Amino acid sequence: MSRVNIKFKPDYDDYLNVSQAATFNRPTVVLVILMGLVSAGTLLALGLGWLAVENERLMLYLLPPMMFVFFLIYTPINLRRNAKKSAKESLEIEWKINNAGISQIKDEETIKYPWEMLSHAEETAGYYLFFSRTNRAEYIFIPKAAFAAPADEETFRELALEKLGPFKH
């Protein structure tokens, strides 16, 4: 039975990098681009007079561009704020990875993630992210820096590959 135990204390950069990777994935980037194009087209049409709108309905046309601008401003600020909060509360985390799944131990709390509960894994330059099957916004991460030996990381990769398939990039 394959198993890997690792310990690591994530810092601000870890939390920020992971939340950015989880937030700005390919579907989100495509959605942001589409929102930007719709917003720019709406504002251009309104500005050039191609779109005649009654004053009572003007807010309906301005709402998508305003939401787009809000998303562009709010999201990075919120990610930094949450990373700072997580780093401030950060404790050393222990991960136990085996054939049953991944157990994450913080302080006295243990959370078990059976492989069946995870939909897929993504690999970034410094982290492995595992996403919940039921909620894309829920994920766990394991920093590559947490592995003490390359053999541990290789065992971990083989186990994750066997259970979840290839890592997405």
N, C-alpha and C positions, 0 to 999 in steps of 0.2 A: 504494500500500500504506500503510495507516494504521499508525502506530506512535507510542508515547508512552514517554518515558524520565523517570523520577522518582527522586529520592533523598530519604531521610528517616531520622532516627535516632529510633526509638520509645522512649518512656520508660515508667515504671511505670504511669501512668494509661492509656496506650495498650494495653499488654499486659493490664491488668486489665479494661478496658472490652471489649476484643475477646473475651477468654476468657469473660466473663460473657454476652456476646451469643451466643457459640457454645454455651455450656452451657445457658443458660436460654431456649431457644427454645420455640415453641408445643408441640411434642410432649412436651418435658420438663416443662413447666408442667402439662399435662394429666395426665401420669403422677404428678407430685408430688401433685396434688390428689386423684387416685384413691387413691394410697398413704395420704394423710392421712385420707381418709374410711374406708378399710378399717381403718386403725390405730385411729381413734377409735371405730368401731363395735365392733371386737374388745375394746378396753379397756372400753367401756361395757357390753357384754354380759357380760364377765367380772366387772366391778365390781358389776353389779346382779343377778348370779346367773342371768341368762338362759341362760348357757352353763356347763354343768357339765362340768368337765374333770378328769381324773385328774391327780394331781401329776406323774406321769412324762411327761405330754404337755403340761404347762403351758408349757414353753419353746417348743414348736412354735407355740403361739398368741401368745406374747409376742415371737417373733422378728420378724414384720413391723413391729410398732410400734417395736421397738428399731432395726431397720434404717432406718426412716423418720427417727427422731430422729438417728441417726448421720449420715445423708445431709444433713439440715438443718444440722448443726453442722460436719461435715467439709468439705463442698463449698466454702463461702465461705472457710474457712481455707486450704484447698488452693489455691484460685484466687489468693488474695493471695500465698501463698508462691511459687507458680510465677511470678506477675507480677514479684515482687521479684527472683527469680533471673534471669529473662529480661532485666529492665531492667539488672541488674548486669553481665550479659554482653553487653549490647546494643552492637551496632556499627551504623554507618550501613548502611542497606539500599538497594540500587538495584533498581528494578523496570523491566523492559523489556517492554512490552506491544505485541504485533503480531498479525498474522493467524494466526501459528502457535500463539500462546499467551502465557503469562506466564513470564518468566525472573526469578528472584529471586537477586540477587548480594549475598552477605555476605562481606566480607573477600576471600578468594581462592576461595570456594566458590560455584558457580553451580548452581542447581536449576531445571530447566525443567518447566513445567506446560503440556503441550499442552491446548488447549481440550477435546479429547475426553476428557481425564482428569478434567475438572471436571464435576460434576453440575449445580450451580446457583450463583447468586450472591445474597447478601443485602446489603441496604443498611441501615445504622443512621445515627444522627445524625452520626457522625464517621468512619465506616469503611465500606469495602467488604470483604465476606468471600466467599471462593470455597471451596467444599467439594469434597472429593475424591469421585469417583464410587464408589470402592471402600470408603471408610472415612469415615463421617460425622464422626468425631472428628478427622480430618485436614483442616486448612484453611490457607489463607494469607489475609492481610489487607493492605489498602492504606489508609492513613489519608487522609482527604480533605484534611487539612492539607498533605500531601506535594505536591499539585499547585500548581505555581508560577503557572499561568495558568488562568483558567476555560476557555479554548479546549482546553487539554490534558485537563482533566477531561471536557469534552464529547466529545472524540474517543475517550477511554477508554470512556465510557459507551456510545457508539454501537457500538464494537467489541464490548464485553461483551454488549450487547443482541443484536447480530447473532449472536454465537456461542452464547450461553447462554439467550437469551430474557429476559423481564422480571425485574428484581430483585425478590426477596421482601423484605417489610418485617417 
